[in-house]
Amino acid sequence: MLTKEEIVRYFKSLQDDICAALEKADGSGKFIEDQWDRPGGGGGRARVIHGEVLEKGGVNFSAVHGTLPEKITAKLGVATGDFFAAGVSIVQHPVSPEVPIIHMNVRYFEMSNGTWWFGGGIDLTPHYHEAEDEAFFHAQLKTVCDKHDVNYYPRFAPWADNYFYLKHRKETRGIGGIFFDRLGGQDGHDRASRFAFVKDVGEAFAPIYTHLIKKNKDKPYGDNEKKWQALRRGRYVEFNLVWDKGTKFGLDTDGRTESILMSMPPMANWVYNHTPEAGSREAQTLERLRRPVEVMPV
């Protein structure tokens, strides 16, 4: 039987492997590690990089446990009791506006009463929309999903569009990806099959992102592109602080604030009533993001 100790060992090794791949892709930056303990039980390893390609990137591991706060039991619809949660969470903010922001999270949750599930996903937030990169990104994720269940991608891709949606802006955060949560013993899957899928999602991250880094990092850009990057980073901040359930869960369970907010970019900007020039790359990108999304509870 798959144990939480095995899951923790895997998540730690995944953090190690991804950090090594990102350091190689950056070429000069090295992750610094900060180990932390949670007063209520558990802790983690926060790792942050500042390099030539990656202006600020975080790859965090955590495994926490304790009594689930009443506020969270109500949100999750579970009985009061002790919980255990572990996972790896990643956000990378590149120097170049031609390289996209990327996020990945894979996680496991269980309660003392036997309730368990996996969750996670990967989504891409380009500063400038590139159809070729979008097609590559989604094709890679579909391949991972189809290996385990042909129903995964048709379900998880719309779920990502729905989840990573700024309702107050009527914009998607980026070009989507996959998002999934509460994958337990439904639909003929057991803990081992769900874990196998989550592992393949985690291991897809480094090849996907290092490909996008290599393809785009040497493209030229100027002040106009950097200003636009700062505005798109601002949208990223808005989503993470206003809508992201992971941020709220971490703060509500007394997680480490520095680790939770490592997803914030090093610099961002907000310009009042900014409107891109018609026909510009900025306008085309915004047009791609401002599309109908069926907003529903997730």
C-alpha angles and dihedrals in degrees: 000000000000111000132202088241090062090049091051092050091051094048090051091051090047090054090051094049095047093048090052092050093048093048089053092048092048093049099207112027122096128198118245116210129219117186117204140183127218113225091221094051139302130020142198153222117265115197125187131182131199109185146142095277101022109055091186126355133167131199109182133184123193138171114182135169142174140098112337110239115246090240090060096044088057092049094047095041093231132132120264112268146099120317139197123200130176135169153127121256125190136185123170123192110190128209094232120068086214091067115073128236111245134197131190133174131176119179147165128211132185139170129215089247091066099263111140141165145162127229141172144102146185127251133178127219111190118190085214123029115241115183092205093055092046092052091048093048096050093042090056092050093046090053091053092048096045091054089067107026129353088216094060101079097044087052103038100043095060088042089059092050089050096045099043093053126124100215093186090056097033087228134121112237090236140324095310127234124186131320129181138168141177094026099170132142096318128125095021095302124131131197093271095052092047090049091050089056093047090050092053091049090052093047092049091063101077098046091047097048098039088053091053091046093051092046097050112022097090097048112119121250139168144197093295091057092047091052090051090048090056091052093050089048087054090059088051090055091049093055096046095048099038107032113013112113092197091060090049093047092051094050094042091053093049094253120169108285096209091055094044092051096044084103090074116104120243091244134009138168142207120204117192113253093342114190120185119229112269112263094014124130087250092055092047091051092049090049089055091051097044099072134127114278124181100236111207137153114283 
